[in-house]
Structures are given as C-alpha cells and as structure tokens.
Amino acid sequence: MRLLFTMDQKNYPAGCRTIRRDSARAILLRRGRVAMVHSLLYNYYKFPGGGIEAGETPISALIRETAEEAGLEILPETIQEYGLVHRIQRDGQDPMAAFVQDNFYYLAEIRDRIGSQNLDDYEAWERFTLEWVTPDTAIAANRGWDHGPTDQNMLEREALVLELLIQEGYFFQ
C-alpha cells in the first residue's frame, strides 16, 4: 500500500519502547460527500474505522469497525487500497513510550441500508453519529476549534487525507 505521509511528533524519548496499534479506515464517497463519524460531544469528524485486533486482517477490521461505528455494511468486492498514514508520537498513557500506528485507508462501497451502531463506551459517550458531509465541512471542523481531550494529531491526519482526496479529484467525479 502506498505511503500517503508520515506524522512523527518526535516527542518521545530516544530508544524508548513502542506501543503499536494499527487501524483500518473506510473512505465512502457519494455525490460529492464523504461518510464521516461525527463526535457530537467534541465536534470533530473521523473516517469510519478503528483498531485492528489480534489475529484480524486490515480488511476484516475495516468491515467490522465500519459496521460498528457507522452502521454501514461494506461490499467486500468493492474494497480498494487508497494508502496508509504512518504516525509516531509519545504515548498518551506512558510518556516513556512511543505510540506507533499505521492507518490503512480503503475506498469502498456500501449497501444502501443502514444498520444500527454498536459503539464502545467512549464512542457512545461522545455520541458518534454517521454524517455524509462535504470534505470542507470536516476539514474546517477538525481544524476550527478546541476538541477537548481529543488527540489533535488524529484530527489533522483525517484533514490531510481529505485534502489528498480533493487534490486527486475524488470529489469531482
């Protein structure tokens, strides 16, 4: 999969241990809009998807996480690699460790029906809601104001991926 960009905060100790948690994220496009999960509590947008569990492939995590967070069923035969973002920063729980994450982004199509969400506790607390938005709406929200305890690097990652999609013409087809 092509490397889209690397986000390295360089804010972790040299030679420290690493904590790794890769993720898979869905890029779902329709009529100039993109499916995003909106945190109503902290007012930010993220691509549907999340952590890859032990023994799980990125594709199976993509399908599972998109159904859980957004209630959307991905059509497996439509999945196409888009690219990955490599992220490194000081771990939020252990300042003596580095958090390393490869975020795998996939273009896909979905079934027309929407199912129910199956949210984790923090996702329910933040009131994750599926929204079809213009990329500019999500970018402006992610960069526009304080999002409480939310990791701003994650929000900037999503904004940068949206900008790449715009530059590559995905919203003008």
Secondary structure by P-SEA (a helix, b strand, c coil): ccccbbbbccccccbbbbbbbbbcccccccccbbbbbbcccccccccccccccccccaaaaaaaaaaaacccccccccccccbbbbbbccccccccbbbbbbbbbbbbccccbbbbbbccaaaaaabbbbbbccaaaaaaaaaccccccccaaaaaaaaaaaaaaaaaccccc
